[in-house]
Amino acid sequence: MISTDPWVWLSAFMTLCSFMLLYGEHPLFRIGEYTYTATVVAHSVVTGIETLRIRYAPLIAGKQPFLIVSLILGFMALFVAWRKYAWLASFPMAILIGIGTGATIRSVVMTDIIGNARAVLLEASRVFVWDPPTQLGYIVRIVFTTSALIYLLFTLFIKGPLSKPVAYISTLGKYAILLYFGLTVGNAWQQQSGLAVSAINRAIRQLLGL
Amino acid sequence: MAKLPELKSQHIWAVVLIAYVTTAVMPLGAPFKIFDTTQEIYSFVESLPKGSIVVMGGASVFAFDLESSAAMISCIKHMARRGLRLVNIPLGVEAVQYQKYCTDAARVDQKYGGPWKYGVDYIQLPYIPGGDPALIQLLTNVRSAVSADVYGTPLDQFPIMKDVQSYKDIALWTCPHWGITSIFRFVTGERRIPTAHFAQAAAYTGSYGYRTVFPGLVYVTNGWLGGAGYEKLMGFAGVGHAANDGYALSSALLLIFTALGNITRLSQTGKEEEEEKVEVK
């Protein structure tokens, strides 16, 4: 049964407007683009104000008086728009960056640096354990990871007896990176296709009440 | 020689649109394989005890995340069937709408004839600003980061939230959002909570590596192709099947258009050469 909800019709119309970009320069796409931009900005502002209201409710109620500190810091951040007193904004910014960095640095090191290095070593240790296709997969990963790292780390290599073998490995690493880019393009195409079908499917299913 | 019609981008657009619309309305049933990674997530959800708390959380924009809705919707249906409970935690402004869309589209609420009741079996929290520090705060003490649901009702009024105090109460974290790195770092890495990522195709390769970084804790599958597999495991054909059909059909069309474009180009090249020869005379 076809939906009688005007929002569903609007949603389907806006979906179609978005896809008009692929057809070429078209007024319907511009309607979609401007509506989307305006809606996103307006929504962010409303959400921001609502979040502030909820967050500072305990302060107004006198339950969490220490929230006054973050409120003052927030006001100080607004001075960034006033050149004469912009230096005031540097304090909350410094605190923000300091807390953010302090909170994430340990996790970043553990997960993305040590964790990834450990994962490569773990895979290297499994090369001789699994069945031949899996072994081949691990070998490819180890060779590609190592050669790509060599390409990135030794783009400029000092001339000497090792420069030729390093250049060969570096070239292999370059092709490994190019292969990755190729796969990324394929994945991006897959993503756009999946996204388009999901959006059209959502619009049609809601419109037809499927 | 007969003149070949010029292949315009508008023609391609129209044909591909028809193909996508057709597959959305009439499933073609294009074949696909259920990935082991999808089966792993299904089995993990199946192994969770009844009443376990599952989180859907993360951050990104609605338009990008929509791709992963196939897998997330199937997973929510699975959770409802297994008697699990769901807490939606949006860490991005647009994540609220997306999480609400997924939960609604799963048709698990009692108003759709499903088994779940809002506040008892699932809840939608509001946007939680603050990035990584806010996520850490939330994992340590949920109420210190958020005090009401998305509609402004205090959390203490919901039965489900009585069992959700900190990260220790979470059995599984699902993330259908693009922004997964923070989840892997703070949820999986630091707090050892099993995490299932329904990845967008372009994010899949980046996320997959974390399976080796945190073996046994990270589950990753493709948002719509894995979603189609999840739908098959759940016994229904939804967005994932339609997306798979659309992709198969559009890929075939892409090949046809590439061939047509090359034929047109080659025929024009021959004609240009003939014209050049005439000019020489």
Contacts between the chains, C-beta under 8 A, distances in Angstrom:
chain1	res1	chain2	res2	distance
A	19	B	13	8.0
A	19	B	17	6.8
A	22	B	9	7.5
A	22	B	13	4.7
A	22	B	16	8.0
A	23	B	9	7.7
A	23	B	10	5.5
A	23	B	13	4.8
A	23	B	14	7.8
A	24	B	9	6.8
A	24	B	10	6.3
A	40	B	94	7.7
A	43	B	93	6.8
A	43	B	94	7.8
A	44	B	93	5.4
A	47	B	93	5.2
A	47	B	96	7.9
A	47	B	127	5.6
A	48	B	129	7.8
A	50	B	126	7.7
A	51	B	126	7.3
A	51	B	127	6.3
A	51	B	129	5.6
A	54	B	126	7.0
A	54	B	147	7.0
A	54	B	148	6.3
A	54	B	152	7.3
A	57	B	147	7.8
A	58	B	147	7.5
A	99	B	133	5.6
A	100	B	131	6.8
A	100	B	132	6.4
A	100	B	133	6.3
A	103	B	132	5.6
A	103	B	133	4.9
A	103	B	136	5.7
A	104	B	132	5.1
A	104	B	185	7.2
A	107	B	185	4.1
A	107	B	186	5.9
A	107	B	189	6.1
A	107	B	190	5.8
A	108	B	185	6.7
A	110	B	185	7.9
A	110	B	189	6.0
A	110	B	190	7.6
A	111	B	184	6.2
A	111	B	185	4.7
A	111	B	189	4.5
A	111	B	210	8.0
A	111	B	213	6.6
A	112	B	185	7.6
A	115	B	189	6.9
A	115	B	210	8.0
A	115	B	213	4.0
A	115	B	214	7.3
A	116	B	209	6.9
A	116	B	213	6.1
A	118	B	213	7.2
A	119	B	209	6.8
A	119	B	212	3.8
A	119	B	213	4.7
A	122	B	212	6.3
A	122	B	215	7.8
A	123	B	212	6.3
A	180	B	205	7.8
A	183	B	205	6.7
A	184	B	202	6.9
A	184	B	205	7.2
A	187	B	201	4.7
A	187	B	202	4.9
A	187	B	204	6.4
A	187	B	205	6.5
A	188	B	201	7.3
A	188	B	202	5.0
A	190	B	201	4.0
A	190	B	202	7.9
A	190	B	225	7.8
A	190	B	247	6.8
A	191	B	67	6.1
A	191	B	200	5.5
A	191	B	201	3.8
A	191	B	202	4.4
A	193	B	243	7.6
A	193	B	246	6.5
A	193	B	247	4.7
A	193	B	250	5.6
A	193	B	251	7.8
A	194	B	67	4.7
A	194	B	200	7.9
A	194	B	201	6.0
A	194	B	223	6.9
A	194	B	224	4.1
A	194	B	225	7.5
A	194	B	243	4.9
A	194	B	246	8.0
A	194	B	247	6.5
A	195	B	63	7.4
A	195	B	64	7.3
A	195	B	66	6.2
A	195	B	67	4.6
A	195	B	200	7.9
A	196	B	20	5.9
A	196	B	246	7.2
A	197	B	20	5.5
A	197	B	23	6.7
A	197	B	24	6.8
A	197	B	224	7.5
A	197	B	239	7.7
A	197	B	242	5.8
A	197	B	243	4.2
A	197	B	245	7.8
A	197	B	246	3.6
A	197	B	247	6.9
A	198	B	66	4.9
A	198	B	67	5.5
A	198	B	69	5.9
A	198	B	70	6.8
A	198	B	224	6.4
A	198	B	239	5.6
A	198	B	243	5.8
A	199	B	63	7.7
A	199	B	66	6.0
A	200	B	17	7.9
A	200	B	20	4.9
A	200	B	21	6.1
A	200	B	24	5.4
A	200	B	246	7.8
A	201	B	24	4.3
A	201	B	239	5.1
A	201	B	242	4.7
A	201	B	243	7.0
A	201	B	246	7.9
A	202	B	66	7.0
A	202	B	69	7.6
A	202	B	101	8.0
A	202	B	105	7.8
A	202	B	239	7.2
A	204	B	21	6.6
A	204	B	24	4.7
A	204	B	25	6.2
A	205	B	24	7.2
A	205	B	239	7.9
A	208	B	25	7.5
